[in-house]
Amino acid sequence: MGTPFITLLEPTKLDGYNPQLPHNMQAPHIPAPFKDAMEVRERVFVEEQGCPLEFEHDADDARSCHWIMYASVNTTTEPEQRDPHTLDVVRPRRSITQTVPIGTLRIVPFPHPPHPPDGARYVGGVLQDGSGNNSHPEQNGDGKLEESRSFNGNGNDSGNGLAAPRRHRGMSLVDERRMSAPMPYGADRQTDFHDGKESYVKLGRVAVLSEYRGRGIADQLWNAARQWLEQNPAFFNPSVKEWGMDVMKVDNTRDVPEWNGLVCVHAQEPVVKVYERWGFRLDRGMGKFYEENIPHVGMWTRLKIRVSEPTVYISGHR
Ligand SMILES: CC(C)(COP(=O)(O)OP(=O)(O)OC[C@H]1O[C@@H](n2cnc3c(N)ncnc32)[C@H](O)[C@@H]1OP(=O)(O)O)[C@@H](O)C(=O)NCCC(=O)NCCS
């Protein structure tokens, strides 16, 4: 395997992506790095773990940042030929070197749907009510399923970079308004590491092809994503211009949701150790839930970001 390299795909319109079809049968306008991410996800989540193909691509893909790791792989197309008597090479081995995607992950910006209730089951990202029917899918004006609800961030860091069990601050008027608002910046239930209000990004779809596992590929992907997040902390902060104060249920820009370094992952139970190595801590308050029948738990970390100070203007001085 040649030296691997990582590509970042920032949020991209994926209109026309057909979730019923595999990556290599998508329309030409779908960006190649996204198809490459899907190639890895199909091999790992669909073929290996048995998740249905139509649920692999979801509405979060277009608004997420994706990191894709590639490796140069040399494959023999024709083996070497030797003279059977002299054993001299009569024709050397022929091969081609291809760059192939071997791992991926994504970071989904806030807002997010509410934390899964303990014991909950999700199929295709939709909470089931126990009878196999989805419960209370929320719809926006276009009749599309909405996945967004989130919170304003005001939490305190534990000081060691990790999210510590939080002291939950009281409800402000803004929180109350968001709680009663159907979309999109509602409040959530409190867990061990989340006060139910702070904005967080979600790490997900972490996958490495089975033949490349155990070589620290996932570590490299996470390091790339972590460093990028640390360097671009405001990237996902919503723009008042784009959303409008009304949608965010705020009266002034001070209350606009902002990211302060908090990251959540819904971790498949068998790989909790990998996330612990990356600094995530298990949130027992989130319980255990099932996504496509695979048991998951909630984990959190807090990245060290530099929060920009608001500019204060004093009359006559700048
Ligand atoms: C989780 C995953 C992304 C880790 O990727 P990776 O690049 O192999 O990560 P690492 O190299 O750090 O190895 C992780 C662990 O798997 C072990 N491992 C080694 N070879 C392995 C192999 N062939 N298959 C599986 N795990 C292997 C490693 O020893 C390591 O264990 P350790 O943390 O106790 O040392 C990868 O195993 C994967 O794609 N799993 C299936 C999809 C999945 O579960 N994703 C997580 C969704 S929440």
The ligand as a Gaussian input file, in Angstrom:
#p B3LYP/6-31G(d) Opt

LIG

0 1
 C      -13.914000       0.929000      14.080000
 C      -12.986000       0.990000      12.908000
 C      -13.318000       2.207000      12.054000
 C      -11.552000       1.142000      13.440000
 O      -10.695000       1.310000      12.336000
 P       -9.129000       0.916000      12.375000
 O       -8.441000       1.765000      11.380000
 O       -8.973000      -0.534000      12.274000
 O       -8.704000       1.374000      13.812000
 P       -7.412000       0.914000      14.588000
 O       -6.310000       0.581000      13.627000
 O       -7.186000       1.935000      15.606000
 O       -7.855000      -0.457000      15.252000
 C       -8.924000      -0.468000      16.138000
 C       -8.880000      -1.739000      16.938000
 O       -9.220000      -2.857000      16.112000
 C       -8.207000      -3.883000      16.255000
 N       -7.989000      -4.624000      15.001000
 C       -6.814000      -5.008000      14.512000
 N       -6.963000      -5.672000      13.364000
 C       -8.269000      -5.709000      13.124000
 C       -9.043000      -6.268000      12.089000
 N       -8.497000      -6.904000      11.069000
 N      -10.372000      -6.134000      12.162000
 C      -10.937000      -5.477000      13.177000
 N      -10.254000      -4.921000      14.179000
 C       -8.917000      -5.040000      14.156000
 C       -6.993000      -3.081000      16.608000
 O       -6.069000      -3.908000      17.278000
 C       -7.516000      -2.015000      17.498000
 O       -7.719000      -2.497000      18.799000
 P       -7.114000      -1.683000      20.036000
 O       -7.809000      -0.342000      20.028000
 O       -7.477000      -2.523000      21.202000
 O       -5.655000      -1.591000      19.747000
 C      -13.052000      -0.278000      12.045000
 O      -12.843000      -1.376000      12.877000
 C      -14.396000      -0.452000      11.327000
 O      -14.599000       0.091000      10.236000
 N      -15.309000      -1.211000      11.933000
 C      -16.622000      -1.507000      11.321000
 C      -17.502000      -0.275000      11.287000
 C      -17.761000       0.289000      12.656000
 O      -18.034000      -0.426000      13.589000
 N      -17.691000       1.621000      12.744000
 C      -17.946000       2.314000      13.960000
 C      -19.325000       2.864000      13.926000
 S      -19.739000       3.655000      15.449000

